[in-house]
Amino acid sequence: MIQIIKAKDIKERPLRLLIYGEAGAGKTTLIGTAPKPILVIDFEAGADIIFAGQDGVDILPIYERKDLKEALLWLRTQKQYKTIAFDGFSIYAQQVLREILDSRNKETATFYEWNLLISHLKEVILGLIKPTSCTIFTSLLRKTKDAQGNLVSMHPDLPHTVREYIKAVVDLVGIIYVNKTGERYVGFTSPKGFAEVKDRSGKLTDKEEPNITKILMKVYSYERKEGN
């Protein structure tokens, strides 16, 4: 049956975000500003320290690929979380590649091993996206420089194919950074063109306050209390 949706009647829906930045930039702390209750899938083993004592945050430690497969099956039955965050997605990708290489007694990846990794990561990305939850992936940052040492680009530290795939799936791609005066921001535009960013709403800037709930409010331009 064909169903027509009038654009003016579209209400908010949980958004999907990829946030990347250097180690210590505040990616994990940023997750805590998302709508609660929050489930943090923690591969970096640091969420417990950052969120200790906080209400509305559950932490699910992940140590290897089989742990995540079990978590994805479990998540199919869980509907209570307003936000599901995978903290340390880029580090997890590196670990899975090492697991694949070790299982095949190889030191370097060929096309076959890269394909195994990419297929698994795509499965993870789709498995974490739920229509009832905001989804957040965090990644380390990778800088690309030219032969003269000049900065060419900044992007999530993920395999190119996975990077392009997750950028297509999410609504927002932001880079979290600290400026020269020590202020922390999240950028969803890149005035100088160096950073890979994305903003489907067209409402965000290169200097957003590091608060996921406020960012979502700005995207939908509505008023509500944080955490609700």
C-alpha positions in Angstrom: 0.0 0.0 0.0 1.4 3.4 -1.0 1.7 5.9 1.8 2.4 9.6 1.2 4.1 11.6 4.1 3.6 15.3 4.1 7.0 17.0 4.8 5.3 19.6 7.0 4.0 16.9 9.3 7.3 15.1 9.8 8.1 14.8 13.5 11.5 14.3 15.1 13.1 10.9 15.0 16.2 9.6 16.7 19.3 10.7 14.8 22.5 8.8 13.9 25.8 10.4 14.6 29.5 9.7 13.9 31.8 11.8 16.2 35.5 11.7 15.7 38.5 13.4 17.3 41.9 13.0 18.8 42.5 10.9 21.9 41.4 13.0 24.9 39.2 15.4 22.9 36.1 14.4 24.9 34.3 11.9 22.7 33.2 9.7 25.6 32.2 12.6 27.8 30.1 13.9 24.8 28.1 10.6 24.8 26.9 11.4 28.3 25.1 14.5 27.0 22.8 12.4 24.8 19.2 11.6 25.7 18.9 9.1 28.5 18.8 6.3 29.3 22.0 5.6 27.4 23.7 2.3 26.6 27.5 2.7 26.0 29.1 -0.2 24.2 32.6 0.3 25.6 35.6 -1.0 23.7 38.1 1.6 24.9 37.6 0.5 28.6 37.3 4.1 29.8 33.6 4.7 30.0 33.4 3.2 33.5 35.7 5.9 34.9 34.0 8.8 33.1 30.4 7.7 33.9 30.9 6.4 37.4 28.0 7.4 39.6 25.9 8.8 36.8 22.2 7.9 36.6 20.7 6.8 33.2 23.9 5.3 31.8 24.5 1.6 31.3 27.9 0.3 30.2 28.4 -2.8 28.2 32.1 -3.8 28.0 33.2 -5.4 24.7 36.6 -7.2 24.5 36.4 -9.1 21.2 34.3 -9.8 18.1 32.2 -12.6 19.7 31.2 -10.3 22.6 29.8 -7.8 20.2 27.9 -10.5 18.3 26.2 -11.5 21.5 25.5 -7.9 22.3 23.8 -7.3 19.0 21.5 -10.3 19.5 20.6 -9.1 23.0 19.9 -5.6 21.7 17.2 -6.9 19.4 15.0 -7.3 22.5 16.0 -4.1 24.3 13.7 -1.1 23.7 14.4 1.0 26.8 17.4 3.0 25.6 17.0 6.4 24.0 20.7 6.4 23.0 23.0 3.6 22.0 26.6 4.5 21.6 29.6 2.5 20.4 32.6 4.2 22.0 35.9 3.3 20.3 34.5 2.0 17.0 37.8 2.7 15.2 39.9 0.9 17.8 37.5 -2.0 17.6 38.0 -2.1 13.8 41.7 -2.4 14.3 41.3 -5.2 16.9 39.0 -7.2 14.6 41.5 -6.9 11.7 44.1 -8.3 14.0 41.8 -11.2 15.1 41.2 -12.0 11.4 44.9 -11.9 10.6 45.7 -14.1 13.5 43.0 -16.6 12.6 44.6 -16.9 9.1 48.2 -16.8 10.3 48.9 -13.7 8.3 50.9 -10.6 9.1 49.4 -8.2 6.5 45.9 -8.0 5.1 45.0 -9.0 1.5 41.8 -8.1 -0.2 40.1 -11.1 1.3 40.9 -10.1 4.9 39.9 -6.5 4.3 36.6 -7.8 2.9 36.0 -9.9 6.0 36.6 -6.8 8.1 34.4 -4.5 6.1 31.5 -7.0 6.0 31.6 -7.5 9.7 31.7 -3.7 10.4 28.8 -3.1 8.1 26.8 -5.7 10.0 27.7 -4.0 13.3 26.6 -0.6 12.0 23.2 -1.8 10.8 22.8 -3.9 14.0 23.1 -0.9 16.2 20.7 1.3 14.4 17.2 1.1 15.9 14.2 3.3 15.0 13.6 4.1 18.7 17.1 5.1 19.7 19.7 7.7 18.8 22.8 6.0 17.7 26.4 7.4 18.2 29.7 6.0 16.9 33.0 7.5 18.1 36.2 7.2 16.2 39.8 8.5 16.5 40.9 11.1 14.0 43.4 10.6 11.2 45.3 13.4 9.5 46.5 13.3 6.0 49.4 15.5 4.9 51.1 16.2 1.6 54.8 15.7 0.8 55.6 19.1 2.3 53.9 18.3 5.6 50.9 20.5 5.0 47.5 19.3 6.3 45.3 17.9 3.5 42.4 16.4 5.3 41.1 15.1 8.7 38.7 12.2 8.8 37.6 9.3 11.0 40.4 6.6 11.4 38.4 3.9 9.6 39.0 1.9 6.4 37.9 4.0 3.5 35.0 1.7 2.5 33.6 1.6 6.0 34.1 5.4 6.4 32.0 6.0 3.2 29.4 3.5 4.3 28.9 4.9 7.8 28.8 8.5 6.4 26.0 7.4 4.1 24.0 5.8 7.0 24.3 8.5 9.7 22.7 11.9 9.7 25.5 13.9 11.3 29.3 13.6 11.1 31.1 15.9 13.5 34.7 16.5 14.6 35.3 17.3 18.3 38.2 19.6 18.9 39.7 22.0 21.4 40.6 25.5 20.1 43.7 27.6 21.1 42.0 29.0 24.1 41.0 25.6 25.5 37.3 25.7 24.5 35.8 22.5 23.2 33.5 22.4 20.2 31.9 20.0 17.8 32.1 21.0 14.1 29.6 19.8 11.5 30.8 22.2 8.8 34.4 22.7 7.7 35.1 26.3 6.6 38.6 25.5 5.4 37.5 22.2 3.9 40.0 20.0 5.8 37.6 18.0 7.9 35.1 15.3 6.7 31.8 16.4 8.1 28.1 16.0 7.4 24.9 17.8 8.4 21.7 16.6 6.8 19.7 19.4 8.5 21.8 22.3 7.3 21.3 24.0 10.7 24.6 23.2 12.4 28.0 25.1 12.3 31.6 24.4 12.9 31.4 25.6 16.5 28.6 23.7 18.3 28.5 23.3 22.0 29.6 19.8 22.9 26.1 18.6 24.0 24.3 16.0 22.0 20.9 16.9 23.3 21.3 20.5 22.4 22.5 19.6 19.0 19.5 17.4 18.4 17.3 20.3 19.6 18.9 22.6 17.1 18.4 20.1 14.3 14.7 19.9 14.9 14.4 23.4 16.2 12.1 22.5 19.1 12.2 23.1 22.9 12.4 20.4 25.5 14.3 19.7 28.7 17.7 18.0 28.4 17.6 14.3 29.0 14.0 13.9 28.1 
